[in-house]
Amino acid sequence: MIELDKNGIDYTPIVANYFKAVELLLYRKIRDKYQQLTNNGINLKKPYSVTGKKINLLDNNDNEITLGEMIKYIKREDKIINNQTDKNTFVENLEMWVKDVRNSHFHKDLIVSKAKAYDFKYRTIFIIIEILKNI
């Protein structure tokens, strides 16, 4: 049986859109950077799908690459990040967010605390800002 907060509220839907925004923003920033650099004649590695298929980011297909594969791609392709000195911190923050925020409740449990929903929202906005700053 699922236990809700004392008022019977599940806060998951409140933060779910923030979580999805991170995925969409990260993909589009990677895709745009890939297209920009490729158009400037810079050869970049291609990201992989979960099945191991190489993805051509010039095709604009938004559905082939997962959040985990995007993080792996950022680790493999140095040119995607604006400032290489910030790369490790950015990747660590992104991986921590996936582990501690997105996957910790969104895929397993409901968010049944208003305080936890607020914390997740705040940490997600921080990651959005980091994506905008670094890619």
Secondary structure, 3 states (H helix, E strand, C coil): CCCCCCCCCCCHHHHHHHHHHHHHHHHHHHHHHHHHHHHCCCCCCCCECCCCCECCHHHCCCCCCCHHHHHHHHHHCHHHCCCHHHHHHHHHHHHHHHHHHHHHHHCCCCCCCHHHHHHHHHHHHHHHHHHHHHC
